[in-house]
Amino acid sequence: LLERVKMQLASFLEDPQYHDQHSLHMEIIKTFGRVGPNAEPKFRDEFVLPNLHKLANSNNQQAIDTKRLDIAIQLFEAYSALSCCCILFLYPIDPRSHHH
């Protein structure tokens, strides 16, 4: 399933006709926010995060404030969802720090 999702999203992201498709970008970012936290780390690190970064960069070029804000909020939500799962991997809890 993830491979299929990955291929479909990659084709959208690379197709020039979709580069200024605001609603498509919104949906892709929402999808990343939903699948990212449950995805395997490799998929998340090598596909989801780099593509969120590309979308964030292209959003910075967006001239229309309302569209830029929409995407920024969506990106924030996706990154927030992803950061929850990444923090768990980055900061393992030291079992010695628990007081019994």
Secondary structure in CASP SS format (residue, H / E / C, confidence):
PFRMAT SS
TARGET T0000
AUTHOR 0000-0000-0000
METHOD secondary structure of the structure
MODEL  1
L C 1.00
L H 1.00
E H 1.00
R H 1.00
V H 1.00
K H 1.00
M H 1.00
Q H 1.00
L H 1.00
A H 1.00
S H 1.00
F H 1.00
L H 1.00
E H 1.00
D C 1.00
P H 1.00
Q H 1.00
Y H 1.00
H C 1.00
D C 1.00
Q C 1.00
H H 1.00
S H 1.00
L H 1.00
H H 1.00
M H 1.00
E H 1.00
I H 1.00
I H 1.00
K H 1.00
T H 1.00
F H 1.00
G H 1.00
R H 1.00
V H 1.00
G H 1.00
P H 1.00
N H 1.00
A C 1.00
E C 1.00
P H 1.00
K H 1.00
F H 1.00
R H 1.00
D H 1.00
E H 1.00
F H 1.00
V H 1.00
L H 1.00
P H 1.00
N H 1.00
L H 1.00
H H 1.00
K H 1.00
L H 1.00
A H 1.00
N H 1.00
S H 1.00
N H 1.00
N H 1.00
Q C 1.00
Q C 1.00
A C 1.00
I C 1.00
D H 1.00
T H 1.00
K H 1.00
R H 1.00
L H 1.00
D H 1.00
I H 1.00
A H 1.00
I H 1.00
Q H 1.00
L H 1.00
F H 1.00
E H 1.00
A H 1.00
Y H 1.00
S H 1.00
A H 1.00
L H 1.00
S H 1.00
C H 1.00
C H 1.00
C H 1.00
I H 1.00
L H 1.00
F H 1.00
L H 1.00
Y C 1.00
P C 1.00
I C 1.00
D C 1.00
P H 1.00
R H 1.00
S H 1.00
H C 1.00
H C 1.00
H C 1.00
END
